[in-house]
Structures are given as C-alpha cells and as structure tokens.
Amino acid sequence: YSIYDAVRAGFNHIVLITRKENKEYLEEYLNKRLPKHIKINIVVQEATNLPEGCNINSKRVKPWGTAHAIWCAKNYVSGDFAIINADDFYGNNSFKNAFQYMTRKENNKNFGLVCYKLSETLSEFGSVSRGVCKVENDKLISIHEFLKIEQENNIIFDSNTGKKLQEDDLVSMNFWICKNDFFIFLENYIIQCMRDLKNIEKDEIYLPFAIKEYSELNNLEIDILRSLSKWFGITYIEDKKESIKKLRELTENKLYPSPLW
C-alpha cells in the first residue's frame, strides 16, 4: 500500500531494505506487479556490510539498526529521498505532501518530517512507544521518546514517567525527507558509533539520533509536514485483525483497487 501510494503521488524509484532471505521473493513479487516505469532495488542489510574503518571483531547476525539500514542503500539512491517504515500504513495524503515538499525549488537545504496527531497513532490493545515532537512555527525543535503511552478515560499519558500528553501532540512515525549528502555524514556517524557501542552484540544505531546530529552540525532546519492521513499499524497481534478491517473499508470505499496491481 505504501508503494502504491508513493507511485500515485509521483515517486518513481523504490528502494526496499530487507534481509537476505526476502530478496529473491520481493524481486519476483514486485517486478511482476509494479508499472514498468518504476525503478525498484531490493537492498540487503547485512551486519558484515560496514564502512571502511569499522574494525569490528564480532559474529553478530542482527543488523545494526535503522541508520545502518539507510546507509546500506547509499549506492542505489542518487538524489534526495524519503524514508518510511515498511510495516506502517501512512495514508495517501502523507505521500502527496512529501512529494510536493521534495519538488519545491525553494527547499534546497532543509530536511522534512511527516507527523501525525498522537491520538491517531494509539493502539486499543496496549501501550505504544512514540517520539513526541516539540514544534515551533512548523519547525522541529526536539523529539522526546515516550516508551509506554496509554489512554484511559480519554486521558493520554506515559505510564513510565506519569506525564500527561495531548491528543494534538505531533509524533514522528519515521517518515523522513532527506538530502542526498546525508549518506556522507552517515558513513562517519556509523564509524563513530561503532567505537562507542557498549554491547556489540545487541546495541543498534538509530536513524533519528543520526538526523538530529546531522541537523545540529549543519545548522539546518527540519520542516514539519502534517500528514492529513490516518495512520495504522501492527504493534500487537490483535492490531492485525483491526488493520485488515481498515484496509477492507478503504477498498470498499473505492480509495484503493483490489487487487492493487
């Protein structure tokens, strides 16, 4: 659905980052279905694929996290690009807004972040972890990670800290819009992070922290884009049934064809 919405919005190059076991299947599945003018690359994120200068003596199999995943795509992306999670439903308007933002001529420096209202990203079946954004004049000031957000009696709060949150608080769902030179920064960032890892078998290198450091070093602003779409995803097994229901409703309301391709 994300690929369908991205193509409909104007994107013409899709890069999927996955594990080795999925590569052949995804290539066969998607090449049969995608319009011929859409370029697609399936990139494998392997723990052994690291920048020169990373002298890691480890048999680790688990990938190094989201920042490393993006770095693995460096040889396949020639221009500015948007990033999403593959397991979230972002909605058509989010991709439209992202594509329009990327094609504005005056936007020659800033990064972008598509945000959602907190109340539209909760699960009925348990707590969720969300990055709550502090925003001023449509610019990102900071992101605060709350790890156990719940809703009871129409009150949203983080049970770890007791902090009350607002329905209209904006949250990041990892829909970033980045400039191509971010890859150069990521190379050095990953090398430095590798030197500082406390647990070489389990620690990960996270994309939001990399973007934060990049923006501070380069004195650039991150523009906030309102999604104007309803997000949903699968945090708990019970969310799967609800997600299937929502996709069916979108199809019945003629917002998506069935099958998509």
N, C-alpha and C positions, 0 to 999 in steps of 0.2 A: 504493500500500500504506500509506503514511503517513496519507493522508486516511481510508482505510478504518479503520485502527487508531484514529485520533483520534475519528472518529464513534462507533465501537464503545465507546470509553472514556467518551464523554459530551460531547465538544466539538460545538458546533452552528453554528460560524461559521468558515469557512476563508478566509484571505486569501493569495493567491498573488502573489508579486512576481516579475516577469519582464520581458523586453524587448518592445518594441512588436510585433515580428514574430510573437510567440507568442500575443498577447492574444485575437484572434478565434478561433483554433483551440482554445485552452483553454476559453474560454467555451462554445463549441459542444459540445466533447467532454464537459466535466464537467456541464454543465446537463442533458444527456441522461441522465446516469447517477446523479448524486447523489440521495439521498432528498429529497423536496420540502421537508422541514422544515429542511434545511441551507442556511444562507445562505452565498453564495460571492461574493467580489470578486476580480477579476483586476486587479492594480495594475501599471502600467508604471513601471519605474525608468529615468528619462531623466537624462542628465548636465545638462540645462538646468533641471531641477526642483530648485531650491535655496532655502534660507531667505532671507527678505528681509535684506539686509545683506551678502550674499555678492556682492561685485563682482568677478567672475572674467572676465577677458578671455581666453577660450580657445575653440577649436573642438573641444574634446575630445568624443568619442563614447562612449568607455568609461565605464561607471558608476563612481561614486566609492567603491564598497566596501560592506561589509555593514552598517555603521552607517547609511550613507545609504539603503540599501535599506529598512531598518526605518522610518526617518523618512518615507519615501515613503508608508507605509501609515497615517500618523497620522490622516487624515480618515475612515478606514474601521474603526477599532478604538475602541470606546467603553469597554471595561473592561480588566481585567488580561488578559495574553495569554502564550502560549508561542511560542517561535521554534525552527524546525528548518531544516536544510539539505534542499533538495528531492531531492538525489542520494544520500542516505544511507538505509539501512534500519535503523530504530531498534528495531523489535520492539514487540509489543502491550503488554507489561508496562510499558515506558517511558511510553507514553501514559496507561495506567491510573494509574501513580504520579504523573505530572504533574497529571492532572485531580483526583485525590484531594487532592493538596497544595494546588491552587488553590482548592478548595472548603472547605478548613478555615477556620472562622471565626476561630480564634486567629492565623492567618497574615495579619496586616494590614499588614505592613511589609516583610518580607524578600523578596529575590529567591530563585530556586531554580536549580539546575543539575543536570541529569540526567547522571550519569557512568558510564563503562564501565571495566572492567578493561583495562589496556593490552594484555595478551596476547590479548584478544578483538577488537582493532582493528588487527591487523597484516596485511600482505599477504604472500602467499607469493612474490610476483614482484618485490619490490624494497623499498626503504626508504619510510617514511612520515613525515609531519610531524604531531606531536601536541602538544597542550597538556597537560602533566602537572601534576596538581593536588596542592598541599600541603593536607592536610585535618586539622583537629583538632576532635574532638567533633562530627563531621558538619557543620562549618562550613568554607567555603573560606577559606584563608589567602592563597594565591597560585597563579598559573598560570605555569609555566615552559615556553616554547616550545622543543621539540627538533625540528630540521628534517630529521634523517636517522636515524630509528630503524630498526634492523635486528635480526634474530635469527639467531644461528649457534650450533650445538651447544647449543641450549636456553638460550643466554645472550642477553638483550636489552640492547642498548646503542645510544647515539647516536654514530655514527661521526664526526660533526663535532667533538664535544667529548671523546669517549672515555668518557663517563660511563655506568656500568652502571645499568640500570633494572630494576625488579622486575615480575614478572608481575601482581601485585596492585595496582600503582600505578594510581590513578584518573586517567582522562583525560577532557577535555571534547571532545564532538563537536558543540558549538554547539546544544545543546538547552537553551535558557534559559527561565526563567519570570520575567516582568517585570511590574511595576506600571505602570498607565497613565500616571502622571505622568513616566515615563521619556522620553516624547515631548517634553515641555517642555525637559528637560535636553538632549536630542539636538539640538534646534534651535540652542541656544547653542554646544554642543560642535562641531557641524559648522562653524558660522561661525568659531570659533576655529581649528579645524584647517585650514580653507581659508587662513587668514592665514599659517599656519606650513608649508604644503606646500613641499617643496624642488623636486619635479618635478611641475609642474602637469598634465602630460600622462599621467603613469603612477602617481603615488602614490595610495593608497587610504586610506579612513578605516574602521578595523576595529572591529567590534562589541565584542569582549572588552575592548579598551582603554577604550571608552566606558563599559561597565558597571563596570569597575574604578574609573574616576574618579568615576562617579556614587555608587558604594557608599562610597568614601572621603569624599566631600563630605557625604553624608547620614548617615554613621555607621551604615550598615545592614549586616546580615549576609547572606551568601549561603548558603542551606542546600543541602547535598549530598543528592541523591536517588540511590540505587543503581538502575540501570536494570533489573537482573534479566532482561535480554534479551541476545540475541546480536546484535551489530552486524555489518553488512557493507556494502560499498560498492565503487565502482569508482575505484581510483587508477591502475591500469594496464590496458591493453587486455585483458590476459589475465584480469583480475578479472571481466570481463563474463561470460565463459563459466561461471565459478565461481558468480557471483551468480544466473545463470539456473538453474543446477543447484539452488542452495539454495532458490530460490522454488518450483521444481517439487517439491522434497521437502516443503516446508511445505504445499503444496496436496495432495499425495498423502497426507500425514498428517492431512488434514481440518482444518488450522488456518486455512486460507483457502478460500473457494469459488472455482470457476473457471467463468465469469468472475467478477471481484469484484462487479460490479454487475449 
